[in-house]
């Protein structure tokens, strides 16, 4: 039996950053990983998707090469090379995480972890004990109860990110972050993309006005959307050329509709990875939504914490990272000022979108007095120079509290970078007038924010 100060189950962004933070502050750490170092984000999520997003962005730029005076410069997409580059990026970053796990004080254990008691974890025939345990096992794709989801060619994001060919017709079920990003990417690569969504609008995490404008922009680039549509089944038939064809049947406002596809992506959300942990063995409270935690991410069992996707609070890699850092700080009795109510997020479609804080929809629902300032890319010099004039920003302020900034939602080139600026200001309780007094570089896209504050 091996004893350490801290056991971490899972080496994703939450786990490996927490392990390193703990080790450099003197704690002995055992981190247990059953698959690849870096977790879902690095190997099957954020990083491979964003690598493909960059490829797609270049393709989109080349389509408008004549705008920049580049005439007659043809190109062809080598999809195999695109996927090779994605693997190279993953491999380089995974190697970096593995090197980080060699930090003195960290022991990386390969295998599947399960609880035997509140302070003991079994990995195969070996047992590990610690006063504190962090569960950071992440999430998996969630599959809806639809007939035909097990057919060949029906995939989750994990499989789509590893396909060896570009599907001619791609149908995506779900218009959340994963669905929208991959719709944008594969449309740019040349696939005929259709998105089916049950809700009235895509991306419910965004301000509805921003989400609608983003969807309309992506629609103009050739992606077909069916909103307020409920998928009933997926079936497979043989075609005249002896290939398999998938048919997605759904209802849109009560009317039956069907579309044919070569591949169907299920992008209907994520579920926490708790299987095999034997949480019941120690009475850790959990539900299909995740492991129940308090505001310090501690479970109902003292000394056992759950961070990241597995607690279901905020399914973002950087949320997992900062939850892990906060837990380690708590174990070390180190105070921090991490504000989990100021959680920026981004959707890397083309153009990208981002948000932080409250949306106008939320402020209306809560009947809170507010003011909404809007800014548009089309009047910004840098946006015109970049040929990126399709974009909009909404800045929301609390009119009862010195016009303190409470939210920002945007779509357009580099909108994530501008929302990150607002996130930093919100952490300091900045007001609209204080933003107006901050000198911004000219010419930059962030001048849109400054102009909105004036």
Secondary structure, 3 states (H helix, E strand, C coil): CEEEEEEEECCCHHHHHHHHHHHHCCCCEEEEECCCCCHHHHHHCHHHHHHHHHHHHHHHHHHCHHHHCCCCCCCCCCHHHHHHHHHHHHHHHHHHHHHHCCCCCEEEEECCEEEEECCEEEECCEEEEEEEEEECCCEEECCCCCECCCCCCEECHHHHCCCCCCCCEEEEECCCHHHHHHHHHHHHHCCEEEEECCCCCCCCCCCHHHHHHHHHHHHHCCCEEECCEEEEEEEEEECCCCCEEEEEEEEECCEEEEEEECEEEECCCEEECCCCCCHHHHCCCEECCEECCCCCCECCCCCEEECHHHHCCCCCHHHHHHHHHHHHHHHCCCCCCCCCCCCCEEECCCCCEEEEECCHHHHHHCCCCEEEEEEEHHHCHHHHHHCCCCCEEEEEEECCCCCEEEEEEEECCCHHHHHHHHHHHHHCCCEHHHHHCCCCCCCCCCHHHHHHHC
